[in-house]
Amino acid sequence: MCTENAIRMLAGSFVLLSLVLYQLVSPWGLILAGFVGLNLMQSSLTGFCPAESMLRRLGVQSCAARSK
């Protein structure tokens, strides 16, 4: 799995986790979904994604690097 796919998987997992927290724990669980959305918007505007940095440190390669 490359970083771009891993980021999508991570964001989707956090949104689903947020919905589960909302249903089972508290309405405050939706804050996580809001944070994920804001992070995705910030990333699209600035080009900086904290999750991508973390995944690269863990050894996940970029999709562009894998296709070469």
SULURFEN-V120912 format. One record per residue. N is the residue number from 0. RES is the residue in one letter. SS is DSSP state (H for helix, E for strand, - for the rest). PHI is phi in whole degrees, 0 to 359 (* if undefined). NEAR is the number of other ideal C-beta (glycine too) atoms within 10 Angstrom. Layout:
# SULURFEN-V120912
N:RES:SS:PHI:NEAR
N:RES:SS:PHI:NEAR
This chain:
# SULURFEN-V120912
0:M:-:*:12
1:C:-:263:15
2:T:H:301:23
3:E:H:298:15
4:N:H:291:11
5:A:H:295:18
6:I:H:294:18
7:R:H:298:13
8:M:H:296:11
9:L:H:296:16
10:A:H:297:18
11:G:H:298:11
12:S:H:296:11
13:F:H:293:17
14:V:H:295:15
15:L:H:295:11
16:L:H:299:14
17:S:H:299:20
18:L:H:294:14
19:V:H:295:10
20:L:H:299:17
21:Y:H:300:16
22:Q:H:288:10
23:L:H:264:8
24:V:-:244:9
25:S:-:195:10
26:P:H:299:9
27:W:H:296:10
28:G:H:297:16
29:L:H:289:14
30:I:H:300:13
31:L:H:298:16
32:A:H:296:18
33:G:H:296:10
34:F:H:297:12
35:V:H:298:19
36:G:H:298:14
37:L:H:296:10
38:N:H:295:15
39:L:H:296:16
40:M:H:294:10
41:Q:H:300:13
42:S:H:296:16
43:S:H:290:9
44:L:H:275:8
45:T:H:257:8
46:G:-:83:8
47:F:-:257:9
48:C:-:232:18
49:P:H:302:10
50:A:H:295:18
51:E:H:296:18
52:S:H:299:11
53:M:H:296:14
54:L:H:294:20
55:R:H:296:12
56:R:H:296:8
57:L:-:278:9
58:G:-:98:6
59:V:-:281:18
60:Q:-:273:14
61:S:-:292:14
62:C:H:297:13
63:A:H:294:10
64:A:H:290:9
65:R:H:286:11
66:S:H:279:8
67:K:-:278:5
